[in-house]
Amino acid sequence: MTDEAFARAARTYGDTIYRVAYHALNSPHDAEDVMQTVLLRLYECKKEFESEEHMKRWLLRVAVNESRKQLRSFWRRTSVPLEEWRETAAPEDPEKAEALRAVMALEPKYRLAVYLYYYEGLSVAETAAAMRANVSTVQTWLLRARERLRKELTEEKEGSVYVRPKTVP
């Protein structure tokens, strides 16, 4: 890979790699580390990619794997995580901000599946490939994540369920 092709790929996919890692790890610093590691692996990669889509899928796969390594690391398991994501800028729309908080509160496997499927627009099969999981497993994770998000975004008020009204455009 030429330096020019690498620079183009880093500009094109750097944010995507960061967001995948951030949703997996829930830490901006760890996400930056993963992004740097993934881009370094791309730079050192001798593989010829068939297309831009092939490169994107490879980068997502490596980002997920590196994020999982971070989650399994000794330091991550023995330290108390700082909830720095709460300090990041939230979307201005209160409903979107609330939805983002609810997504970020999900377990990592659910959070990452939701991110890849809804935010990156991957199909269930592509999400499963990126997460190295069965398609049916990812479908189950998405189903459970939607149930938990629905439950979280629905408030119970005095014995009855109160659902926030949707805004009509």
Phi, psi and omega per residue, in radians:
M1 nan 2.299 3.141
T2 -1.343 2.821 3.111
D3 -1.077 -0.635 3.136
E4 -1.176 -0.752 3.115
A5 -1.143 -0.680 3.100
F6 -1.120 -0.805 -3.137
A7 -1.052 -0.710 3.110
R8 -1.118 -0.764 3.134
A9 -1.140 -0.705 3.136
A10 -1.117 -0.721 3.098
R11 -1.166 -0.707 -3.066
T12 -1.257 -0.775 -2.977
Y13 -1.923 -0.059 -3.111
G14 -0.999 -0.824 3.140
D15 -1.126 -0.698 3.134
T16 -1.097 -0.784 3.121
I17 -1.064 -0.779 3.136
Y18 -1.050 -0.820 -3.101
R19 -1.128 -0.684 3.093
V20 -1.075 -0.825 -3.135
A21 -1.134 -0.707 -3.137
Y22 -1.094 -0.744 3.138
H23 -1.224 -0.485 3.105
A24 -1.368 -0.668 -2.979
L25 -1.820 -0.394 3.131
N26 1.099 0.544 3.139
S27 -2.551 2.133 -3.125
P28 -1.130 -0.606 -3.126
H29 -1.216 -0.764 3.101
D30 -1.154 -0.629 3.115
A31 -1.126 -0.675 3.083
E32 -1.123 -0.720 3.101
D33 -1.061 -0.785 3.134
V34 -1.110 -0.758 3.135
M35 -1.030 -0.765 3.124
Q36 -1.119 -0.713 3.131
T37 -1.116 -0.774 -3.136
V38 -1.111 -0.780 3.136
L39 -1.154 -0.615 3.064
L40 -1.120 -0.736 3.103
R41 -1.099 -0.661 3.086
L42 -1.126 -0.756 -3.124
Y43 -1.090 -0.686 -3.115
E44 -1.470 -0.166 -3.066
C45 -1.195 2.287 3.121
K46 -1.686 -0.010 -3.059
K47 -1.257 2.456 3.018
E48 -1.642 2.163 -3.132
F49 -1.530 2.460 -3.106
E50 -1.209 -0.616 -3.092
S51 -2.780 3.074 3.062
E52 -1.099 -0.682 3.131
E53 -1.103 -0.683 3.097
H54 -1.097 -0.760 3.118
M55 -1.106 -0.737 3.140
K56 -1.082 -0.795 3.125
R57 -1.084 -0.702 3.121
W58 -1.109 -0.780 3.140
L59 -1.109 -0.727 3.102
L60 -1.112 -0.721 3.133
R61 -1.081 -0.812 3.134
V62 -1.140 -0.683 3.121
A63 -1.098 -0.758 3.109
V64 -1.115 -0.778 3.137
N65 -1.091 -0.766 3.134
E66 -1.152 -0.636 3.097
S67 -1.129 -0.724 3.102
R68 -1.113 -0.676 3.078
K69 -1.044 -0.744 3.113
Q70 -1.074 -0.753 -3.124
L71 -1.120 -0.542 -3.123
R72 -1.523 -0.137 -3.036
S73 -1.138 2.649 -3.134
F74 -1.015 -0.801 -3.070
W75 -1.131 -0.640 -3.139
R76 -1.221 -0.634 -3.124
R77 -1.314 -0.432 -3.064
T78 -1.829 -0.018 3.138
S79 -1.886 2.810 3.107
V80 -1.606 2.116 -3.100
P81 -1.244 2.405 3.038
L82 -1.502 2.400 -3.111
E83 -1.565 1.123 -3.088
E84 -1.238 -0.364 -3.112
W85 -1.105 -0.393 3.125
R86 -1.225 -0.372 -3.125
E87 -1.511 -0.204 -3.126
T88 -1.288 2.757 -3.122
A89 -1.128 2.254 3.133
A90 -1.637 2.709 3.065
P91 -1.022 2.587 -3.086
E92 -1.214 -0.504 3.118
D93 -1.270 2.083 -3.080
P94 -1.022 -0.620 3.125
E95 -1.166 -0.710 3.108
K96 -1.168 -0.683 3.118
A97 -1.112 -0.724 3.123
E98 -1.157 -0.709 3.110
A99 -1.133 -0.708 3.109
L100 -1.097 -0.753 3.102
R101 -1.066 -0.712 3.139
A102 -1.162 -0.723 3.110
V103 -1.121 -0.767 -3.109
M104 -1.186 -0.324 3.117
A105 -1.472 -0.184 3.131
L106 -1.213 2.815 3.037
E107 -1.091 2.661 -3.055
P108 -0.932 -0.742 -3.099
K109 -1.133 -0.677 3.112
Y110 -1.232 -0.775 -3.113
R111 -1.036 -0.779 -3.107
L112 -1.225 -0.701 3.108
A113 -1.089 -0.777 3.115
V114 -1.077 -0.771 -3.117
Y115 -1.088 -0.880 -3.096
L116 -1.107 -0.696 -3.073
Y117 -1.320 -0.881 -3.031
Y118 -1.534 -0.692 -3.046
Y119 -1.562 -0.677 3.134
E120 -1.586 -0.218 3.066
G121 1.318 0.362 3.103
L122 -1.315 2.654 3.047
S123 -1.302 2.984 3.105
V124 -1.081 -0.713 3.134
A125 -1.115 -0.732 3.118
E126 -1.184 -0.683 3.083
T127 -1.090 -0.757 3.114
A128 -1.084 -0.735 3.121
A129 -1.120 -0.733 -3.135
A130 -1.153 -0.592 -3.104
M131 -1.650 0.010 -3.071
R132 0.891 0.956 3.136
A133 -2.334 2.861 3.067
N134 -1.229 2.637 3.116
V135 -1.039 -0.744 -3.131
S136 -1.147 -0.567 3.099
T137 -1.150 -0.777 3.125
V138 -1.134 -0.688 3.081
Q139 -1.052 -0.717 3.107
T140 -1.139 -0.764 3.119
W141 -1.049 -0.762 3.136
L142 -1.128 -0.714 3.103
L143 -1.066 -0.837 3.138
R144 -1.138 -0.676 3.120
A145 -1.113 -0.761 3.113
R146 -1.091 -0.702 3.117
E147 -1.099 -0.775 -3.138
R148 -1.169 -0.680 3.106
L149 -1.160 -0.728 3.115
R150 -1.064 -0.763 -3.138
K151 -1.141 -0.737 -3.115
E152 -1.181 -0.655 -3.078
L153 -1.528 0.054 3.083
T154 -1.936 2.256 -3.122
E155 -1.765 2.465 3.025
E156 -1.651 2.287 -3.116
K157 -2.285 1.998 3.061
E158 0.839 0.925 3.050
G159 1.428 -0.244 3.098
S160 -2.000 2.751 -3.117
V161 -1.570 2.253 3.102
Y162 -1.941 2.096 3.110
V163 -1.820 2.270 3.114
R164 -1.086 2.315 -3.141
P165 -1.180 2.496 3.082
K166 -1.406 2.512 3.103
T167 -1.448 2.389 3.136
V168 -1.720 2.221 -3.111
P169 -1.207 nan nan
